[in-house]
Amino acid sequence: MSQCIFCQIQAGTLPASVVYQDEQAMVILDLFPIREAHCLVIPRQHESLLEGLDAAVTHRLMDLARRTIVAQKRAGLAVKAHNVVVNDGREANQHVPLSLIHISEPTRPRLIS
């Protein structure tokens, strides 16, 4: 989809800070991070909703989310916890019609006692 900002990034027509990429997905730094180390795991398969992604791609995205968290901890970032978020649909605050995963430090850490 040529008008999708993430498709343009994957095609190389828009710049991005690419952390990792392979034939199924890529991990980039969010252009407008909500916290330090906010990354996006984006599939190469363009689907607006999670239900439209192939199962293998969905598994790959979650594995890359896990690997991103491990890499951030190994890099020594002061990130103690992560939010792993999929905004699946406009009503769920999805701004760009592409199913992707946000990896970020929680905005307000909450401790349950």
N, CA, C and O atoms as a Tinker XYZ file with bonds, in Angstrom:
   452  protein
     1  N      0.850000   -1.169000    0.000000    73     2
     2  CA     0.000000    0.000000    0.000000    64     1     3
     3  C      0.897000    1.234000    0.000000    63     2     4     5
     4  O      1.528000    1.533000    1.014000    81     3
     5  N      0.963000    1.939000   -1.095000    73     3     6
     6  CA     1.946000    3.003000   -1.299000    64     5     7
     7  C      1.741000    4.221000   -0.409000    63     6     8     9
     8  O      2.699000    4.961000   -0.184000    81     7
     9  N      0.541000    4.464000    0.108000    73     7    10
    10  CA     0.310000    5.629000    0.948000    64     9    11
    11  C      0.605000    5.362000    2.427000    63    10    12    13
    12  O      0.624000    6.300000    3.223000    81    11
    13  N      0.830000    4.123000    2.802000    73    11    14
    14  CA     1.142000    3.780000    4.183000    64    13    15
    15  C      2.580000    4.212000    4.494000    63    14    16    17
    16  O      3.519000    3.844000    3.789000    81    15
    17  N      2.730000    4.994000    5.555000    73    15    18
    18  CA     4.060000    5.481000    5.934000    64    17    19
    19  C      5.029000    4.330000    6.195000    63    18    20    21
    20  O      6.211000    4.426000    5.865000    81    19
    21  N      4.530000    3.234000    6.791000    73    19    22
    22  CA     5.409000    2.114000    7.115000    64    21    23
    23  C      5.788000    1.323000    5.869000    63    22    24    25
    24  O      6.896000    0.793000    5.786000    81    23
    25  N      4.883000    1.239000    4.904000    73    23    26
    26  CA     5.222000    0.600000    3.629000    64    25    27
    27  C      6.289000    1.419000    2.899000    63    26    28    29
    28  O      7.178000    0.862000    2.255000    81    27
    29  N      6.191000    2.741000    3.005000    73    27    30
    30  CA     7.200000    3.602000    2.389000    64    29    31
    31  C      8.551000    3.455000    3.080000    63    30    32    33
    32  O      9.591000    3.471000    2.421000    81    31
    33  N      8.541000    3.313000    4.386000    73    31    34
    34  CA     9.789000    3.077000    5.123000    64    33    35
    35  C     10.407000    1.765000    4.667000    63    34    36    37
    36  O     11.609000    1.699000    4.406000    81    35
    37  N      9.586000    0.713000    4.568000    73    35    38
    38  CA    10.101000   -0.592000    4.146000    64    37    39
    39  C     10.620000   -0.575000    2.711000    63    38    40    41
    40  O     11.551000   -1.305000    2.372000    81    39
    41  N     10.015000    0.258000    1.873000    73    39    42
    42  CA    10.464000    0.375000    0.477000    64    41    43
    43  C     11.715000    1.237000    0.351000    63    42    44    45
    44  O     12.336000    1.287000   -0.711000    81    43
    45  N     12.083000    1.918000    1.439000    73    43    46
    46  CA    13.271000    2.762000    1.409000    64    45    47
    47  C     13.017000    4.163000    0.890000    63    46    48    49
    48  O     13.968000    4.910000    0.661000    81    47
    49  N     11.756000    4.542000    0.697000    73    47    50
    50  CA    11.453000    5.883000    0.197000    64    49    51
    51  C     11.292000    6.910000    1.322000    63    50    52    53
    52  O     11.296000    8.114000    1.067000    81    51
    53  N     11.151000    6.440000    2.563000    73    51    54
    54  CA    11.149000    7.314000    3.735000    64    53    55
    55  C     12.209000    6.806000    4.710000    63    54    56    57
    56  O     12.407000    5.598000    4.839000    81    55
    57  N     12.887000    7.723000    5.394000    73    55    58
    58  CA    13.936000    7.297000    6.333000    64    57    59
    59  C     13.354000    6.762000    7.634000    63    58    60    61
    60  O     12.234000    7.095000    8.019000    81    59
    61  N     14.133000    5.933000    8.292000    73    59    62
    62  CA    13.786000    5.403000    9.609000    64    61    63
    63  C     15.052000    4.919000   10.291000    63    62    64    65
    64  O     16.048000    4.612000    9.636000    81    63
    65  N     15.004000    4.854000   11.603000    73    63    66
    66  CA    16.096000    4.267000   12.378000    64    65    67
    67  C     15.765000    2.794000   12.538000    63    66    68    69
    68  O     15.011000    2.400000   13.428000    81    67
    69  N     16.346000    1.989000   11.657000    73    67    70
    70  CA    16.051000    0.554000   11.619000    64    69    71
    71  C     16.943000   -0.163000   12.617000    63    70    72    73
    72  O     18.168000   -0.048000   12.580000    81    71
    73  N     16.300000   -0.909000   13.513000    73    71    74
    74  CA    17.007000   -1.689000   14.517000    64    73    75
    75  C     17.290000   -3.083000   13.985000    63    74    76    77
    76  O     18.355000   -3.647000   14.233000    81    75
    77  N     16.329000   -3.637000   13.250000    73    75    78
    78  CA    16.435000   -5.005000   12.716000    64    77    79
    79  C     15.456000   -5.142000   11.559000    63    78    80    81
    80  O     14.411000   -4.493000   11.534000    81    79
    81  N     15.812000   -6.002000   10.596000    73    79    82
    82  CA    14.871000   -6.335000    9.535000    64    81    83
    83  C     15.187000   -7.699000    8.947000    63    82    84    85
    84  O     16.339000   -8.130000    8.899000    81    83
    85  N     14.131000   -8.366000    8.500000    73    83    86
    86  CA    14.265000   -9.627000    7.781000    64    85    87
    87  C     13.145000   -9.696000    6.743000    63    86    88    89
    88  O     12.491000   -8.689000    6.473000    81    87
    89  N     12.920000  -10.865000    6.164000    73    87    90
    90  CA    11.936000  -10.991000    5.094000    64    89    91
    91  C     10.486000  -10.878000    5.570000    63    90    92    93
    92  O      9.594000  -10.673000    4.746000    81    91
    93  N     10.226000  -11.004000    6.870000    73    91    94
    94  CA     8.859000  -10.938000    7.383000    64    93    95
    95  C      8.520000   -9.656000    8.118000    63    94    96    97
    96  O      7.352000   -9.271000    8.188000    81    95
    97  N      9.527000   -8.990000    8.669000    73    95    98
    98  CA     9.235000   -7.842000    9.522000    64    97    99
    99  C     10.458000   -6.960000    9.702000    63    98   100   101
   100  O     11.566000   -7.292000    9.283000    81    99
   101  N     10.216000   -5.828000   10.339000    73    99   102
   102  CA    11.322000   -4.956000   10.726000    64   101   103
   103  C     10.994000   -4.302000   12.062000    63   102   104   105
   104  O      9.830000   -4.154000   12.435000    81   103
   105  N     12.049000   -3.915000   12.771000    73   103   106
   106  CA    11.924000   -3.198000   14.038000    64   105   107
   107  C     12.569000   -1.837000   13.825000    63   106   108   109
   108  O     13.715000   -1.735000   13.385000    81   107
   109  N     11.804000   -0.786000   14.149000    73   107   110
   110  CA    12.324000    0.576000   13.996000    64   109   111
   111  C     12.084000    1.349000   15.289000    63   110   112   113
   112  O     11.229000    0.988000   16.097000    81   111
   113  N     12.855000    2.420000   15.468000    73   111   114
   114  CA    12.597000    3.329000   16.579000    64   113   115
   115  C     11.409000    4.200000   16.202000    63   114   116   117
   116  O     11.321000    4.675000   15.070000    81   115
   117  N     10.498000    4.412000   17.140000    73   115   118
   118  CA     9.335000    5.251000   16.892000    64   117   119
   119  C      9.781000    6.693000   16.681000    63   118   120   121
   120  O     10.616000    7.201000   17.429000    81   119
   121  N      9.237000    7.344000   15.680000    73   119   122
   122  CA     9.597000    8.724000   15.371000    64   121   123
   123  C      9.134000    9.683000   16.465000    63   122   124   125
   124  O      9.765000   10.713000   16.701000    81   123
   125  N      8.030000    9.342000   17.133000    73   123   126
   126  CA     7.491000   10.152000   18.222000    64   125   127
   127  C      7.358000    9.274000   19.473000    63   126   128   129
   128  O      6.247000    8.927000   19.873000    81   127
   129  N      8.490000    8.916000   20.086000    73   127   130
   130  CA     8.448000    7.961000   21.207000    64   129   131
   131  C      7.710000    8.516000   22.412000    63   130   132   133
   132  O      7.812000    9.697000   22.743000    81   131
   133  N      6.962000    7.628000   23.060000    73   131   134
   134  CA     6.291000    8.039000   24.293000    64   133   135
   135  C      7.235000    7.916000   25.487000    63   134   136   137
   136  O      7.040000    8.582000   26.504000    81   135
   137  N      8.241000    7.082000   25.371000    73   135   138
   138  CA     9.269000    6.883000   26.401000    64   137   139
   139  C     10.560000    6.464000   25.705000    63   138   140   141
   140  O     10.582000    6.218000   24.499000    81   139
   141  N     11.633000    6.388000   26.488000    73   139   142
   142  CA    12.916000    5.935000   25.960000    64   141   143
   143  C     12.774000    4.534000   25.363000    63   142   144   145
   144  O     12.055000    3.692000   25.903000    81   143
   145  N     13.445000    4.299000   24.277000    73   143   146
   146  CA    13.530000    2.982000   23.638000    64   145   147
   147  C     12.199000    2.499000   23.051000    63   146   148   149
   148  O     11.994000    1.293000   22.919000    81   147
   149  N     11.299000    3.411000   22.699000    73   147   150
   150  CA    10.020000    3.039000   22.082000    64   149   151
   151  C     10.295000    2.534000   20.665000    63   150   152   153
   152  O     10.760000    3.279000   19.802000    81   151
   153  N     10.001000    1.262000   20.449000    73   151   154
   154  CA    10.217000    0.633000   19.144000    64   153   155
   155  C      8.899000    0.161000   18.559000    63   154   156   157
   156  O      7.925000   -0.052000   19.281000    81   155
   157  N      8.881000    0.001000   17.248000    73   155   158
   158  CA     7.737000   -0.550000   16.540000    64   157   159
   159  C      8.183000   -1.808000   15.813000    63   158   160   161
   160  O      9.215000   -1.810000   15.141000    81   159
   161  N      7.419000   -2.861000   15.943000    73   159   162
   162  CA     7.661000   -4.103000   15.202000    64   161   163
   163  C      6.596000   -4.131000   14.114000    63   162   164   165
   164  O      5.406000   -4.268000   14.398000    81   163
   165  N      7.037000   -3.999000   12.863000    73   163   166
   166  CA     6.079000   -3.883000   11.763000    64   165   167
   167  C      6.242000   -5.035000   10.776000    63   166   168   169
   168  O      7.361000   -5.401000   10.416000    81   167
   169  N      5.128000   -5.598000   10.344000    73   167   170
   170  CA     5.197000   -6.694000    9.382000    64   169   171
   171  C      5.401000   -6.174000    7.967000    63   170   172   173
   172  O      5.022000   -5.045000    7.654000    81   171
   173  N      5.984000   -6.974000    7.136000    73   171   174
   174  CA     6.080000   -6.621000    5.717000    64   173   175
   175  C      4.743000   -6.876000    5.012000    63   174   176   177
   176  O      4.441000   -6.250000    3.996000    81   175
   177  N      3.965000   -7.781000    5.546000    73   175   178
   178  CA     2.615000   -8.053000    5.033000    64   177   179
   179  C      1.708000   -6.923000    5.521000    63   178   180   181
   180  O      1.523000   -6.764000    6.728000    81   179
   181  N      1.148000   -6.147000    4.615000    73   179   182
   182  CA     0.294000   -5.025000    5.017000    64   181   183
   183  C     -1.120000   -5.518000    5.305000    63   182   184   185
   184  O     -1.840000   -5.953000    4.406000    81   183
   185  N     -1.496000   -5.442000    6.569000    73   183   186
   186  CA    -2.856000   -5.759000    7.015000    64   185   187
   187  C     -3.233000   -4.726000    8.057000    63   186   188   189
   188  O     -2.438000   -4.412000    8.942000    81   187
   189  N     -4.424000   -4.203000    7.959000    73   187   190
   190  CA    -4.818000   -3.174000    8.912000    64   189   191
   191  C     -5.184000   -3.739000   10.282000    63   190   192   193
   192  O     -5.055000   -3.046000   11.291000    81   191
   193  N     -5.638000   -4.986000   10.327000    73   191   194
   194  CA    -6.026000   -5.601000   11.599000    64   193   195
   195  C     -5.225000   -6.867000   11.860000    63   194   196   197
   196  O     -4.817000   -7.557000   10.926000    81   195
   197  N     -5.007000   -7.164000   13.112000    73   195   198
   198  CA    -4.242000   -8.342000   13.522000    64   197   199
   199  C     -4.816000   -9.621000   12.935000    63   198   200   201
   200  O     -4.066000  -10.515000   12.542000    81   199
   201  N     -6.135000   -9.718000   12.873000    73   199   202
   202  CA    -6.786000  -10.927000   12.357000    64   201   203
   203  C     -6.450000  -11.211000   10.896000    63   202   204   205
   204  O     -6.620000  -12.340000   10.436000    81   203
   205  N     -5.979000  -10.216000   10.167000    73   203   206
   206  CA    -5.641000  -10.411000    8.763000    64   205   207
   207  C     -4.238000  -10.938000    8.518000    63   206   208   209
   208  O     -3.920000  -11.355000    7.404000    81   207
   209  N     -3.406000  -10.926000    9.533000    73   207   210
   210  CA    -2.025000  -11.394000    9.372000    64   209   211
   211  C     -1.957000  -12.915000    9.359000    63   210   212   213
   212  O     -2.726000  -13.587000   10.045000    81   211
   213  N     -1.043000  -13.442000    8.583000    73   211   214
   214  CA    -0.784000  -14.885000    8.604000    64   213   215
   215  C     -0.282000  -15.268000    9.993000    63   214   216   217
   216  O      0.388000  -14.477000   10.657000    81   215
   217  N     -0.603000  -16.471000   10.422000    73   215   218
   218  CA    -0.182000  -16.941000   11.747000    64   217   219
   219  C      1.339000  -16.904000   11.893000    63   218   220   221
   220  O      1.849000  -16.524000   12.947000    81   219
   221  N      2.056000  -17.289000   10.859000    73   219   222
   222  CA     3.519000  -17.298000   10.934000    64   221   223
   223  C      4.069000  -15.888000   11.122000    63   222   224   225
   224  O      5.047000  -15.695000   11.845000    81   223
   225  N      3.458000  -14.915000   10.484000    73   223   226
   226  CA     3.893000  -13.525000   10.627000    64   225   227
   227  C      3.591000  -13.028000   12.037000    63   226   228   229
   228  O      4.415000  -12.346000   12.645000    81   227
   229  N      2.414000  -13.367000   12.560000    73   227   230
   230  CA     2.050000  -12.979000   13.912000    64   229   231
   231  C      3.043000  -13.547000   14.921000    63   230   232   233
   232  O      3.466000  -12.845000   15.839000    81   231
   233  N      3.410000  -14.794000   14.758000    73   231   234
   234  CA     4.390000  -15.424000   15.651000    64   233   235
   235  C      5.738000  -14.721000   15.537000    63   234   236   237
   236  O      6.410000  -14.504000   16.545000    81   235
   237  N      6.136000  -14.364000   14.321000    73   235   238
   238  CA     7.413000  -13.683000   14.103000    64   237   239
   239  C      7.410000  -12.308000   14.783000    63   238   240   241
   240  O      8.401000  -11.913000   15.396000    81   239
   241  N      6.287000  -11.582000   14.671000    73   239   242
   242  CA     6.200000  -10.263000   15.298000    64   241   243
   243  C      6.370000  -10.361000   16.808000    63   242   244   245
   244  O      7.089000   -9.567000   17.414000    81   243
   245  N      5.701000  -11.345000   17.411000    73   243   246
   246  CA     5.816000  -11.500000   18.861000    64   245   247
   247  C      7.227000  -11.930000   19.268000    63   246   248   249
   248  O      7.732000  -11.506000   20.308000    81   247
   249  N      7.858000  -12.767000   18.454000    73   247   250
   250  CA     9.234000  -13.162000   18.756000    64   249   251
   251  C     10.165000  -11.951000   18.659000    63   250   252   253
   252  O     11.066000  -11.791000   19.482000    81   251
   253  N      9.947000  -11.106000   17.659000    73   251   254
   254  CA    10.770000   -9.899000   17.537000    64   253   255
   255  C     10.505000   -8.930000   18.686000    63   254   256   257
   256  O     11.421000   -8.241000   19.134000    81   255
   257  N      9.274000   -8.869000   19.161000    73   255   258
   258  CA     8.978000   -8.043000   20.336000    64   257   259
   259  C      9.776000   -8.549000   21.537000    63   258   260   261
   260  O     10.390000   -7.765000   22.261000    81   259
   261  N      9.761000   -9.861000   21.740000    73   259   262
   262  CA    10.516000  -10.470000   22.838000    64   261   263
   263  C     12.010000  -10.197000   22.693000    63   262   264   265
   264  O     12.678000   -9.834000   23.661000    81   263
   265  N     12.526000  -10.370000   21.492000    73   263   266
   266  CA    13.954000  -10.151000   21.248000    64   265   267
   267  C     14.347000   -8.682000   21.424000    63   266   268   269
   268  O     15.459000   -8.383000   21.860000    81   267
   269  N     13.436000   -7.771000   21.085000    73   267   270
   270  CA    13.688000   -6.340000   21.272000    64   269   271
   271  C     13.817000   -6.018000   22.758000    63   270   272   273
   272  O     14.695000   -5.257000   23.164000    81   271
   273  N     12.939000   -6.600000   23.558000    73   271   274
   274  CA    13.003000   -6.402000   25.013000    64   273   275
   275  C     14.325000   -6.923000   25.568000    63   274   276   277
   276  O     14.975000   -6.245000   26.364000    81   275
   277  N     14.720000   -8.115000   25.156000    73   275   278
   278  CA    15.988000   -8.693000   25.613000    64   277   279
   279  C     17.158000   -7.802000   25.204000    63   278   280   281
   280  O     18.060000   -7.557000   26.005000    81   279
   281  N     17.149000   -7.315000   23.965000    73   279   282
   282  CA    18.240000   -6.470000   23.473000    64   281   283
   283  C     18.321000   -5.159000   24.246000    63   282   284   285
   284  O     19.417000   -4.680000   24.536000    81   283
   285  N     17.180000   -4.576000   24.580000    73   283   286
   286  CA    17.191000   -3.328000   25.345000    64   285   287
   287  C     17.790000   -3.541000   26.726000    63   286   288   289
   288  O     18.543000   -2.697000   27.212000    81   287
   289  N     17.468000   -4.647000   27.353000    73   287   290
   290  CA    18.035000   -4.945000   28.672000    64   289   291
   291  C     19.535000   -5.216000   28.577000    63   290   292   293
   292  O     20.308000   -4.744000   29.410000    81   291
   293  N     19.940000   -5.970000   27.572000    73   291   294
   294  CA    21.382000   -6.266000   27.395000    64   293   295
   295  C     22.179000   -5.014000   27.076000    63   294   296   297
   296  O     23.359000   -4.925000   27.416000    81   295
   297  N     21.537000   -4.031000   26.415000    73   295   298
   298  CA    22.220000   -2.787000   26.056000    64   297   299
   299  C     22.423000   -1.882000   27.259000    63   298   300   301
   300  O     23.105000   -0.862000   27.168000    81   299
   301  N     21.828000   -2.257000   28.390000    73   299   302
   302  CA    22.015000   -1.487000   29.601000    64   301   303
   303  C     21.066000   -0.310000   29.756000    63   302   304   305
   304  O     21.292000    0.563000   30.594000    81   303
   305  N     20.007000   -0.278000   28.957000    73   303   306
   306  CA    19.033000    0.801000   29.121000    64   305   307
   307  C     18.360000    0.657000   30.482000    63   306   308   309
   308  O     18.171000   -0.456000   30.973000    81   307
   309  N     18.008000    1.762000   31.076000    73   307   310
   310  CA    17.379000    1.745000   32.397000    64   309   311
   311  C     15.880000    1.485000   32.275000    63   310   312   313
   312  O     15.067000    2.201000   32.860000    81   311
   313  N     15.531000    0.474000   31.524000    73   311   314
   314  CA    14.130000    0.109000   31.311000    64   313   315
   315  C     13.870000   -1.127000   32.170000    63   314   316   317
   316  O     14.451000   -2.186000   31.934000    81   315
   317  N     13.003000   -0.989000   33.160000    73   315   318
   318  CA    12.731000   -2.085000   34.082000    64   317   319
   319  C     11.534000   -2.930000   33.677000    63   318   320   321
   320  O     11.405000   -4.078000   34.100000    81   319
   321  N     10.663000   -2.363000   32.859000    73   319   322
   322  CA     9.461000   -3.072000   32.418000    64   321   323
   323  C      9.084000   -2.572000   31.032000    63   322   324   325
   324  O      9.564000   -1.528000   30.589000    81   323
   325  N      8.233000   -3.310000   30.359000    73   323   326
   326  CA     7.812000   -2.948000   29.003000    64   325   327
   327  C      6.302000   -3.072000   28.853000    63   326   328   329
   328  O      5.665000   -3.930000   29.463000    81   327
   329  N      5.756000   -2.202000   28.035000    73   327   330
   330  CA     4.405000   -2.386000   27.527000    64   329   331
   331  C      4.543000   -2.947000   26.125000    63   330   332   333
   332  O      5.336000   -2.451000   25.324000    81   331
   333  N      3.778000   -3.971000   25.834000    73   331   334
   334  CA     3.717000   -4.559000   24.497000    64   333   335
   335  C      2.281000   -4.342000   24.051000    63   334   336   337
   336  O      1.359000   -4.955000   24.590000    81   335
   337  N      2.088000   -3.461000   23.054000    73   335   338
   338  CA     0.748000   -2.984000   22.720000    64   337   339
   339  C      0.450000   -3.148000   21.236000    63   338   340   341
   340  O      1.281000   -2.847000   20.380000    81   339
   341  N     -0.752000   -3.631000   20.954000    73   339   342
   342  CA    -1.301000   -3.645000   19.600000    64   341   343
   343  C     -2.602000   -2.860000   19.651000    63   342   344   345
   344  O     -3.551000   -3.273000   20.317000    81   343
   345  N     -2.652000   -1.735000   18.955000    73   343   346
   346  CA    -3.893000   -0.977000   18.829000    64   345   347
   347  C     -4.587000   -1.525000   17.581000    63   346   348   349
   348  O     -4.229000   -1.170000   16.458000    81   347
   349  N     -5.559000   -2.374000   17.781000    73   347   350
   350  CA    -6.165000   -3.147000   16.689000    64   349   351
   351  C     -7.502000   -2.547000   16.270000    63   350   352   353
   352  O     -8.555000   -2.984000   16.733000    81   351
   353  N     -7.457000   -1.551000   15.398000    73   351   354
   354  CA    -8.652000   -0.885000   14.901000    64   353   355
   355  C     -8.710000    0.564000   15.350000    63   354   356   357
   356  O     -8.121000    0.942000   16.363000    81   355
   357  N     -9.419000    1.356000   14.590000    73   355   358
   358  CA    -9.506000    2.790000   14.871000    64   357   359
   359  C    -10.060000    3.082000   16.269000    63   358   360   361
   360  O     -9.590000    3.987000   16.958000    81   359
   361  N    -11.054000    2.311000   16.670000    73   359   362
   362  CA   -11.641000    2.510000   17.987000    64   361   363
   363  C    -10.682000    2.144000   19.113000    63   362   364   365
   364  O    -10.913000    2.509000   20.265000    81   363
   365  N     -9.627000    1.438000   18.798000    73   363   366
   366  CA    -8.601000    1.057000   19.777000    64   365   367
   367  C     -7.402000    2.006000   19.709000    63   366   368   369
   368  O     -6.311000    1.668000   20.169000    81   367
   369  N     -7.610000    3.196000   19.133000    73   367   370
   370  CA    -6.578000    4.227000   19.026000    64   369   371
   371  C     -5.502000    3.904000   17.989000    63   370   372   373
   372  O     -4.366000    4.362000   18.112000    81   371
   373  N     -5.850000    3.130000   16.982000    73   371   374
   374  CA    -4.921000    2.838000   15.883000    64   373   375
   375  C     -4.948000    4.026000   14.923000    63   374   376   377
   376  O     -5.991000    4.339000   14.349000    81   375
   377  N     -3.795000    4.692000   14.749000    73   375   378
   378  CA    -3.728000    5.898000   13.923000    64   377   379
   379  C     -3.398000    5.607000   12.468000    63   378   380   381
   380  O     -3.872000    6.309000   11.575000    81   379
   381  N     -2.602000    4.597000   12.221000    73   379   382
   382  CA    -2.234000    4.195000   10.861000    64   381   383
   383  C     -2.818000    2.808000   10.632000    63   382   384   385
   384  O     -2.624000    1.922000   11.464000    81   383
   385  N     -3.522000    2.598000    9.537000    73   383   386
   386  CA    -4.151000    1.290000    9.320000    64   385   387
   387  C     -3.150000    0.192000    8.943000    63   386   388   389
   388  O     -3.149000   -0.311000    7.819000    81   387
   389  N     -2.311000   -0.159000    9.897000    73   387   390
   390  CA    -1.362000   -1.264000    9.745000    64   389   391
   391  C     -1.229000   -1.923000   11.111000    63   390   392   393
   392  O     -0.996000   -1.247000   12.113000    81   391
   393  N     -1.377000   -3.222000   11.147000    73   391   394
   394  CA    -1.231000   -3.955000   12.398000    64   393   395
   395  C      0.253000   -4.018000   12.750000    63   394   396   397
   396  O      1.050000   -4.575000   11.995000    81   395
   397  N      0.620000   -3.451000   13.891000    73   395   398
   398  CA     2.010000   -3.437000   14.342000    64   397   399
   399  C      2.040000   -3.507000   15.854000    63   398   400   401
   400  O      1.015000   -3.356000   16.518000    81   399
   401  N      3.225000   -3.738000   16.388000    73   399   402
   402  CA     3.395000   -3.872000   17.835000    64   401   403
   403  C      4.275000   -2.739000   18.352000    63   402   404   405
   404  O      5.353000   -2.479000   17.817000    81   403
   405  N      3.800000   -2.070000   19.397000    73   403   406
   406  CA     4.584000   -1.061000   20.094000    64   405   407
   407  C      5.294000   -1.741000   21.268000    63   406   408   409
   408  O      4.684000   -2.509000   22.012000    81   407
   409  N      6.571000   -1.453000   21.422000    73   407   410
   410  CA     7.353000   -1.904000   22.571000    64   409   411
   411  C      7.849000   -0.636000   23.248000    63   410   412   413
   412  O      8.600000    0.133000   22.648000    81   411
   413  N      7.440000   -0.413000   24.480000    73   411   414
   414  CA     7.890000    0.796000   25.166000    64   413   415
   415  C      7.914000    0.586000   26.667000    63   414   416   417
   416  O      7.300000   -0.332000   27.211000    81   415
   417  N      8.638000    1.462000   27.301000    73   415   418
   418  CA     8.656000    1.496000   28.761000    64   417   419
   419  C      7.295000    2.032000   29.212000    63   418   420   421
   420  O      6.747000    2.917000   28.554000    81   419
   421  N      6.749000    1.538000   30.280000    73   419   422
   422  CA     5.457000    2.049000   30.750000    64   421   423
   423  C      5.533000    3.554000   31.021000    63   422   424   425
   424  O      6.549000    4.054000   31.504000    81   423
   425  N      4.458000    4.266000   30.706000    73   423   426
   426  CA     4.444000    5.696000   30.943000    64   425   427
   427  C      4.355000    6.032000   32.413000    63   426   428   429
   428  O      4.961000    7.003000   32.868000    81   427
   429  N      3.612000    5.249000   33.156000    73   427   430
   430  CA     3.516000    5.419000   34.611000    64   429   431
   431  C      3.603000    4.037000   35.248000    63   430   432   433
   432  O      2.603000    3.323000   35.328000    81   431
   433  N      4.780000    3.667000   35.695000    73   431   434
   434  CA     4.871000    2.355000   36.345000    64   433   435
   435  C      3.899000    2.264000   37.506000    63   434   436   437
   436  O      3.814000    3.171000   38.334000    81   435
   437  N      3.157000    1.147000   37.559000    73   435   438
   438  CA     2.216000    0.925000   38.634000    64   437   439
   439  C      2.632000   -0.330000   39.393000    63   438   440   441
   440  O      2.885000   -1.384000   38.809000    81   439
   441  N      2.692000   -0.185000   40.670000    73   439   442
   442  CA     3.043000   -1.323000   41.514000    64   441   443
   443  C      1.782000   -1.836000   42.190000    63   442   444   445
   444  O      1.013000   -1.061000   42.759000    81   443
   445  N      1.578000   -3.111000   42.126000    73   443   446
   446  CA     0.432000   -3.739000   42.775000    64   445   447
   447  C      0.913000   -4.301000   44.112000    63   446   448   449
   448  O      1.857000   -5.089000   44.163000    81   447
   449  N      0.254000   -3.888000   45.187000    73   447   450
   450  CA     0.698000   -4.384000   46.494000    64   449   451
   451  C     -0.264000   -5.399000   47.047000    63   450   452
   452  O     -0.048000   -5.922000   48.140000    81   451
